[in-house]
């Protein structure tokens, strides 16, 4: 099985240039972005595991872009925030007072709207739905997945890791509600995730 360590090593050693500008930012933060194939994979993941997947992709995005901004200490800047997000994989209530602001979200050098900004903007939308136990929370993983893939030089390696990891996650932490039983026209439909098992970080390693 392809490990997250392999993926991170590939990111660190790659000499490929990653494309990014304002148009990419808009593309990956679009609230109506769709990908049926991805959604069919992600909707099988349990509710609390959604946050586990989101934080894992976030950490991957931070590592993938850090080489372009070596003056940013991602462990110092993002580490505490990531740990707080992992706590939310235990209970959504941990996100109630979470602060999404960051010094580097707007402008770094000549690049406006870095991938860090796109990442955390989507996380903000996901968190809004997550703390409300909304059944639409899963769909924001599409944005994060596509963003992480874009920032990964070796797309085949990412696809292999992501497919294997989501399959394992869905087996251990399956989605326990059926979309067929939900009123998909009700944007306020709620899911009680209190009985779902918390999702640990180690499952994604």
Long-range contacts (C-beta under 8 A, 24 or more apart in sequence): 1-164, 2-157, 2-160, 2-161, 2-164, 3-161, 3-205, 4-56, 4-60, 4-161, 4-165, 4-204, 4-205, 5-205, 6-157, 6-161, 7-60, 7-152, 7-154, 7-157, 7-158, 7-161, 8-60, 8-63, 10-152, 10-153, 10-154, 10-157, 11-60, 11-63, 11-64, 11-67, 11-151, 11-152, 11-153, 12-63, 12-67, 14-153, 14-154, 16-153, 18-64, 18-65, 18-68, 18-150, 18-151, 18-153, 19-150, 20-111, 20-114, 20-115, 21-111, 22-112, 22-113, 24-118, 24-150, 25-113, 25-115, 25-117, 25-118, 28-118, 28-122, 28-143, 28-146, 28-147, 28-150, 29-118, 29-121, 29-122, 29-143, 30-143, 31-125, 33-142, 33-143, 33-146, 34-142, 35-142, 35-146, 38-141, 38-142, 38-145, 38-146, 39-138, 39-139, 39-142, 41-163, 41-166, 41-170, 42-138, 42-139, 42-141, 42-142, 42-145, 42-166, 43-138, 43-175, 43-179, 44-166, 44-170, 44-174, 44-175, 45-138, 45-141, 45-166, 45-169, 45-170, 45-173, 45-174, 45-175, 46-169, 46-170, 46-173, 46-174, 46-175, 46-176, 46-196, 46-197, 46-199, 47-133, 47-137, 47-175, 47-176, 47-177, 47-191, 47-193, 47-196, 48-89, 48-90, 48-91, 48-92, 48-173, 48-193, 48-196, 48-197, 48-198, 48-199, 49-89, 49-169, 49-173, 49-199, 50-126, 50-130, 50-137, 50-138, 50-141, 51-85, 51-86, 51-88, 51-89, 51-92, 51-126, 51-130, 51-199, 52-86, 52-89, 52-169, 52-173, 52-199, 52-200, 52-201, 52-203, 52-204, 53-141, 53-144, 53-166, 53-169, 53-204, 54-85, 54-123, 54-126, 54-140, 54-141, 54-144, 55-82, 55-85, 55-86, 55-89, 55-201, 56-165, 56-201, 56-204, 57-141, 57-144, 57-145, 57-147, 57-148, 58-82, 58-85, 58-119, 58-120, 58-123, 58-144, 60-148, 60-151, 60-152, 61-115, 61-116, 61-119, 61-144, 61-147, 61-148, 61-151, 62-116, 62-119, 64-115, 64-148, 64-151, 64-152, 65-114, 65-115, 65-116, 65-151, 69-104, 69-108, 69-109, 69-114, 72-104, 72-108, 77-102, 77-103, 77-104, 78-102, 78-116, 85-123, 86-201, 88-127, 88-130, 89-198, 89-199, 89-200, 90-198, 91-198, 92-130, 92-131, 92-133, 92-193, 93-131, 95-127, 95-130, 95-131, 96-131, 98-127, 100-124, 100-127, 115-147, 115-151, 118-147, 119-144, 119-147, 122-147, 132-190, 133-190, 133-191, 133-192, 133-193, 134-187, 134-188, 134-189, 134-190, 134-191, 135-177, 135-179, 135-182, 135-189, 135-190, 135-191, 136-187, 138-175, 165-203, 165-204, 168-203, 169-199, 169-203, 169-204, 172-203, 173-197, 173-199, 173-203
